[in-house]
Amino acid sequence: MFVCVCNALKERDVRDAARLAGKSCPKAAYAQLGHKPKCGQCLPFAKEVIENARACG
């Protein structure tokens, strides 16, 4: 499923980037992927994806 339509970022991409960056912030995950949020509608969902990934280890 897409997290960010503007940047065509999928859940897996955001989750993996957050793990690599060691951050829990969507903006840091996006930066790891070479993007930044555009419209911002995705940020709450991206944060949820990252938090769930951290909780699962």
N, CA, C and O atoms as a printed pandas DataFrame, in Angstrom:
     atom_number atom_name residue_name chain_id  residue_number  x_coord  y_coord  z_coord
0              1         N          MET        A               1    0.843   -1.169    0.000
1              2        CA          MET        A               1    0.000    0.000    0.000
2              3         C          MET        A               1    0.892    1.238    0.000
3              4         O          MET        A               1    1.962    1.255    0.609
4              5         N          PHE        A               2    0.430    2.262   -0.691
5              6        CA          PHE        A               2    1.184    3.505   -0.731
6              7         C          PHE        A               2    0.969    4.298    0.549
7              8         O          PHE        A               2   -0.148    4.411    1.055
8              9         N          VAL        A               3    2.052    4.836    1.052
9             10        CA          VAL        A               3    1.992    5.750    2.196
10            11         C          VAL        A               3    1.915    7.171    1.668
11            12         O          VAL        A               3    1.112    7.977    2.137
12            13         N          CYS        A               4    2.743    7.466    0.703
13            14        CA          CYS        A               4    2.823    8.811    0.135
14            15         C          CYS        A               4    2.602    8.736   -1.378
15            16         O          CYS        A               4    3.445    8.228   -2.118
16            17         N          VAL        A               5    1.473    9.244   -1.813
17            18        CA          VAL        A               5    1.155    9.242   -3.235
18            19         C          VAL        A               5    2.028   10.247   -3.981
19            20         O          VAL        A               5    2.466    9.974   -5.098
20            21         N          CYS        A               6    2.281   11.389   -3.383
21            22        CA          CYS        A               6    3.083   12.428   -4.038
22            23         C          CYS        A               6    4.473   11.928   -4.421
23            24         O          CYS        A               6    4.988   12.268   -5.487
24            25         N          ASN        A               7    5.080   11.119   -3.549
25            26        CA          ASN        A               7    6.424   10.603   -3.792
26            27         C          ASN        A               7    6.428    9.121   -4.182
27            28         O          ASN        A               7    7.492    8.531   -4.365
28            29         N          ALA        A               8    5.253    8.529   -4.308
29            30        CA          ALA        A               8    5.109    7.107   -4.661
30            31         C          ALA        A               8    5.902    6.210   -3.709
31            32         O          ALA        A               8    6.620    5.308   -4.142
32            33         N          LEU        A               9    5.761    6.471   -2.401
33            34        CA          LEU        A               9    6.461    5.682   -1.392
34            35         C          LEU        A               9    5.512    4.653   -0.790
35            36         O          LEU        A               9    4.400    4.975   -0.372
36            37         N          LYS        A              10    5.972    3.423   -0.757
37            38        CA          LYS        A              10    5.175    2.337   -0.195
38            39         C          LYS        A              10    5.526    2.117    1.267
39            40         O          LYS        A              10    6.564    2.569    1.750
40            41         N          GLU        A              11    4.636    1.408    1.963
41            42        CA          GLU        A              11    4.857    1.118    3.386
42            43         C          GLU        A              11    6.225    0.500    3.613
43            44         O          GLU        A              11    6.960    0.924    4.504
44            45         N          ARG        A              12    6.568   -0.495    2.815
45            46        CA          ARG        A              12    7.841   -1.199    2.961
46            47         C          ARG        A              12    9.016   -0.228    2.852
47            48         O          ARG        A              12    9.971   -0.318    3.623
48            49         N          ASP        A              13    8.945    0.700    1.894
49            50        CA          ASP        A              13   10.027    1.673    1.705
50            51         C          ASP        A              13   10.206    2.552    2.937
51            52         O          ASP        A              13   11.322    2.753    3.415
52            53         N          VAL        A              14    9.091    3.071    3.445
53            54        CA          VAL        A              14    9.144    3.956    4.608
54            55         C          VAL        A              14    9.645    3.203    5.833
55            56         O          VAL        A              14   10.472    3.714    6.587
56            57         N          ARG        A              15    9.142    1.988    6.029
57            58        CA          ARG        A              15    9.541    1.156    7.174
58            59         C          ARG        A              15   11.042    0.868    7.125
59            60         O          ARG        A              15   11.743    1.037    8.123
60            61         N          ASP        A              16   11.531    0.434    5.962
61            62        CA          ASP        A              16   12.949    0.106    5.823
62            63         C          ASP        A              16   13.833    1.337    5.989
63            64         O          ASP        A              16   14.893    1.260    6.611
64            65         N          ALA        A              17   13.409    2.462    5.445
65            66        CA          ALA        A              17   14.194    3.690    5.560
66            67         C          ALA        A              17   14.263    4.156    7.009
67            68         O          ALA        A              17   15.304    4.630    7.463
68            69         N          ALA        A              18   13.163    4.023    7.731
69            70        CA          ALA        A              18   13.159    4.416    9.140
70            71         C          ALA        A              18   14.112    3.542    9.942
71            72         O          ALA        A              18   14.815    4.032   10.826
72            73         N          ARG        A              19   14.138    2.261    9.639
73            74        CA          ARG        A              19   15.067    1.351   10.329
74            75         C          ARG        A              19   16.517    1.713   10.018
75            76         O          ARG        A              19   17.359    1.746   10.916
76            77         N          LEU        A              20   16.802    1.980    8.758
77            78        CA          LEU        A              20   18.172    2.338    8.372
78            79         C          LEU        A              20   18.617    3.647    9.018
79            80         O          LEU        A              20   19.761    3.779    9.453
80            81         N          ALA        A              21   17.707    4.603    9.074
81            82        CA          ALA        A              21   18.036    5.908    9.656
82            83         C          ALA        A              21   18.025    5.869   11.174
83            84         O          ALA        A              21   18.584    6.749   11.829
84            85         N          GLY        A              22   17.381    4.836   11.736
85            86        CA          GLY        A              22   17.285    4.744   13.191
86            87         C          GLY        A              22   16.420    5.839   13.788
87            88         O          GLY        A              22   16.635    6.257   14.926
88            89         N          LYS        A              23   15.458    6.295   13.037
89            90        CA          LYS        A              23   14.598    7.403   13.461
90            91         C          LYS        A              23   13.149    6.950   13.514
91            92         O          LYS        A              23   12.775    5.947   12.904
92            93         N          SER        A              24   12.343    7.696   14.246
93            94        CA          SER        A              24   10.915    7.406   14.301
94            95         C          SER        A              24   10.098    8.521   13.657
95            96         O          SER        A              24    8.877    8.563   13.803
96            97         N          CYS        A              25   10.755    9.400   12.963
97            98        CA          CYS        A              25   10.113   10.546   12.326
98            99         C          CYS        A              25    9.923   10.292   10.829
99           100         O          CYS        A              25   10.880    9.928   10.146
100          101         N          PRO        A              26    8.724   10.476   10.314
101          102        CA          PRO        A              26    8.503   10.273    8.880
102          103         C          PRO        A              26    9.422   11.128    8.008
103          104         O          PRO        A              26    9.903   10.666    6.973
104          105         N          LYS        A              27    9.663   12.363    8.417
105          106        CA          LYS        A              27   10.516   13.231    7.606
106          107         C          LYS        A              27   11.920   12.664    7.468
107          108         O          LYS        A              27   12.528   12.777    6.403
108          109         N          ALA        A              28   12.449   12.052    8.532
109          110        CA          ALA        A              28   13.777   11.442    8.470
110          111         C          ALA        A              28   13.769   10.225    7.553
111          112         O          ALA        A              28   14.722    9.991    6.810
112          113         N          ALA        A              29   12.688    9.455    7.609
113          114        CA          ALA        A              29   12.570    8.295    6.722
114          115         C          ALA        A              29   12.499    8.748    5.268
115          116         O          ALA        A              29   13.145    8.159    4.402
116          117         N          TYR        A              30   11.729    9.774    5.002
117          118        CA          TYR        A              30   11.625   10.293    3.639
118          119         C          TYR        A              30   12.986   10.794    3.158
119          120         O          TYR        A              30   13.374   10.550    2.015
120          121         N          ALA        A              31   13.707   11.494    4.031
121          122        CA          ALA        A              31   15.030   12.005    3.668
122          123         C          ALA        A              31   15.972   10.855    3.334
123          124         O          ALA        A              31   16.778   10.960    2.410
124          125         N          GLN        A              32   15.875    9.764    4.079
125          126        CA          GLN        A              32   16.703    8.586    3.814
126          127         C          GLN        A              32   16.434    8.063    2.404
127          128         O          GLN        A              32   17.323    7.499    1.765
128          129         N          LEU        A              33   15.220    8.251    1.929
129          130        CA          LEU        A              33   14.837    7.802    0.589
130          131         C          LEU        A              33   15.072    8.867   -0.485
131          132         O          LEU        A              33   14.793    8.642   -1.662
132          133         N          GLY        A              34   15.586   10.022   -0.070
133          134        CA          GLY        A              34   15.862   11.096   -1.022
134          135         C          GLY        A              34   14.633   11.924   -1.372
135          136         O          GLY        A              34   14.587   12.558   -2.426
136          137         N          HIS        A              35   13.643   11.918   -0.494
137          138        CA          HIS        A              35   12.410   12.677   -0.723
138          139         C          HIS        A              35   12.098   13.522    0.497
139          140         O          HIS        A              35   12.738   13.399    1.542
140          141         N          LYS        A              36   11.108   14.378    0.346
141          142        CA          LYS        A              36   10.549   15.092    1.486
142          143         C          LYS        A              36    9.046   15.193    1.272
143          144         O          LYS        A              36    8.577   15.182    0.134
144          145         N          PRO        A              37    8.289   15.291    2.363
145          146        CA          PRO        A              37    6.846   15.382    2.229
146          147         C          PRO        A              37    6.453   16.594    1.396
147          148         O          PRO        A              37    7.049   17.665    1.511
148          149         N          LYS        A              38    5.454   16.409    0.565
149          150        CA          LYS        A              38    4.986   17.521   -0.269
150          151         C          LYS        A              38    3.696   18.099    0.295
151          152         O          LYS        A              38    3.705   19.210    0.826
152          153         N          CYS        A              39    2.603   17.382    0.195
153          154        CA          CYS        A              39    1.329   17.930    0.672
154          155         C          CYS        A              39    1.118   17.681    2.165
155          156         O          CYS        A              39    0.345   18.400    2.798
156          157         N          GLY        A              40    1.785   16.683    2.740
157          158        CA          GLY        A              40    1.700   16.412    4.165
158          159         C          GLY        A              40    0.564   15.499    4.603
159          160         O          GLY        A              40    0.499   15.121    5.773
160          161         N          GLN        A              41   -0.323   15.140    3.698
161          162        CA          GLN        A              41   -1.444   14.269    4.049
162          163         C          GLN        A              41   -0.988   12.892    4.501
163          164         O          GLN        A              41   -1.723   12.211    5.216
164          165         N          CYS        A              42    0.188   12.472    4.109
165          166        CA          CYS        A              42    0.695   11.139    4.403
166          167         C          CYS        A              42    1.371   11.030    5.769
167          168         O          CYS        A              42    1.567    9.922    6.268
168          169         N          LEU        A              43    1.720   12.127    6.364
169          170        CA          LEU        A              43    2.537   12.081    7.580
170          171         C          LEU        A              43    1.915   11.299    8.732
171          172         O          LEU        A              43    2.632   10.538    9.381
172          173         N          PRO        A              44    0.619   11.442    9.023
173          174        CA          PRO        A              44    0.053   10.633   10.114
174          175         C          PRO        A              44    0.146    9.130    9.833
175          176         O          PRO        A              44    0.475    8.353   10.729
176          177         N          PHE        A              45   -0.140    8.719    8.597
177          178        CA          PHE        A              45   -0.066    7.302    8.258
178          179         C          PHE        A              45    1.385    6.825    8.274
179          180         O          PHE        A              45    1.662    5.721    8.743
180          181         N          ALA        A              46    2.311    7.635    7.771
181          182        CA          ALA        A              46    3.724    7.263    7.787
182          183         C          ALA        A              46    4.214    7.076    9.216
183          184         O          ALA        A              46    4.971    6.148    9.501
184          185         N          LYS        A              47    3.787    7.944   10.099
185          186        CA          LYS        A              47    4.179    7.828   11.508
186          187         C          LYS        A              47    3.635    6.534   12.102
187          188         O          LYS        A              47    4.339    5.858   12.852
188          189         N          GLU        A              48    2.411    6.185   11.783
189          190        CA          GLU        A              48    1.805    4.945   12.264
190          191         C          GLU        A              48    2.567    3.727   11.746
191          192         O          GLU        A              48    2.809    2.784   12.499
192          193         N          VAL        A              49    2.944    3.740   10.479
193          194        CA          VAL        A              49    3.710    2.642    9.893
194          195         C          VAL        A              49    5.033    2.480   10.615
195          196         O          VAL        A              49    5.434    1.360   10.931
196          197         N          ILE        A              50    5.713    3.578   10.878
197          198        CA          ILE        A              50    7.018    3.552   11.556
198          199         C          ILE        A              50    6.858    3.066   12.997
199          200         O          ILE        A              50    7.651    2.251   13.467
200          201         N          GLU        A              51    5.848    3.557   13.692
201          202        CA          GLU        A              51    5.633    3.136   15.081
202          203         C          GLU        A              51    5.318    1.638   15.158
203          204         O          GLU        A              51    5.813    0.946   16.048
204          205         N          ASN        A              52    4.503    1.142   14.238
205          206        CA          ASN        A              52    4.202   -0.291   14.207
206          207         C          ASN        A              52    5.449   -1.118   13.923
207          208         O          ASN        A              52    5.629   -2.187   14.507
208          209         N          ALA        A              53    6.297   -0.643   13.046
209          210        CA          ALA        A              53    7.531   -1.372   12.726
210          211         C          ALA        A              53    8.459   -1.422   13.934
211          212         O          ALA        A              53    9.100   -2.440   14.194
212          213         N          ARG        A              54    8.524   -0.311   14.668
213          214        CA          ARG        A              54    9.374   -0.272   15.856
214          215         C          ARG        A              54    8.846   -1.188   16.945
215          216         O          ARG        A              54    9.622   -1.812   17.668
216          217         N          ALA        A              55    7.524   -1.270   17.065
217          218        CA          ALA        A              55    6.911   -2.122   18.086
218          219         C          ALA        A              55    7.133   -3.603   17.787
219          220         O          ALA        A              55    7.232   -4.421   18.703
220          221         N          CYS        A              56    7.209   -3.938   16.511
221          222        CA          CYS        A              56    7.394   -5.337   16.114
222          223         C          CYS        A              56    8.870   -5.735   16.088
223          224         O          CYS        A              56    9.203   -6.912   15.953
224          225         N          GLY        A              57    9.734   -4.755   16.217
225          226        CA          GLY        A              57   11.170   -5.031   16.251
226          227         C          GLY        A              57   11.744   -4.964   14.934
227          228         O          GLY        A              57   12.947   -5.170   14.773
